[in-house]
Amino acid sequence: MEFEFTCSKTGKIFRTSNFDIINNKGVLQDPSGQNFLDAEIVPADPCPYCGEKHIYHANEMSCPLKG
């Protein structure tokens, strides 16, 4: 599955299926009853635009299964 990431320095978008999920605390529920994944996603390779490793909160990611 490929995710779309945005470089926090350049604002450019890149895609990769090579990522790790870290600090995974599982699916939790917010005060309004909505479920969310409390985790972070890290592309395995450095950003192709700035060369840094970025960390993204799972709630920042768009669902790759949506059309």
C-alpha positions as CSV (number, residue, x, y, z in Angstrom):
1,M,0.0,0.0,0.0
2,E,1.4,3.4,-1.0
3,F,1.0,6.5,1.1
4,E,1.2,10.1,0.1
5,F,3.5,12.3,2.2
6,T,4.2,16.0,2.2
7,C,7.7,17.3,2.8
8,S,7.4,19.7,5.8
9,K,10.2,21.9,4.4
10,T,9.2,22.2,0.7
11,G,5.5,21.4,0.7
12,K,6.1,18.9,-2.1
13,I,4.3,15.6,-2.2
14,F,6.0,12.2,-2.5
15,R,4.6,8.7,-2.4
16,T,6.1,5.5,-1.0
17,S,5.0,2.1,0.2
18,N,8.2,1.7,2.3
19,F,7.3,3.1,5.7
20,D,7.3,2.1,9.4
21,I,4.6,2.6,12.0
22,I,6.1,3.6,15.3
23,N,4.8,4.6,18.8
24,N,1.6,2.6,18.0
25,K,-0.8,2.9,20.9
26,G,-3.6,1.3,18.9
27,V,-7.0,2.5,18.0
28,L,-8.4,5.0,20.6
29,Q,-11.6,7.0,20.7
30,D,-11.8,10.8,20.9
31,P,-14.3,12.6,23.2
32,S,-16.9,12.7,20.3
33,G,-16.7,8.9,20.0
34,Q,-14.7,8.8,16.7
35,N,-12.0,6.1,16.5
36,F,-8.5,7.1,15.5
37,L,-5.1,5.4,15.3
38,D,-2.7,6.8,17.8
39,A,0.6,6.2,16.0
40,E,3.3,7.8,13.9
41,I,4.3,6.9,10.4
42,V,7.9,7.3,9.2
43,P,9.0,6.8,5.6
44,A,11.9,4.3,5.6
45,D,13.9,6.5,3.2
46,P,14.9,10.1,3.6
47,C,12.6,12.7,2.0
48,P,13.5,12.9,-1.8
49,Y,13.2,16.7,-1.6
50,C,15.1,17.8,1.5
51,G,17.0,14.6,2.5
52,E,15.6,14.6,6.1
53,K,13.5,11.9,7.8
54,H,10.0,13.2,8.6
55,I,7.6,11.8,11.1
56,Y,3.8,12.0,10.5
57,H,1.0,11.4,12.9
58,A,-1.4,8.8,11.6
59,N,-4.3,11.3,11.7
60,E,-2.4,13.5,9.2
61,M,-2.5,10.8,6.6
62,S,-5.3,10.4,4.1
63,C,-6.7,7.0,3.6
64,P,-5.1,5.3,0.6
65,L,-8.2,3.1,0.1
66,K,-10.5,6.1,-0.7
67,G,-11.1,6.8,-4.3
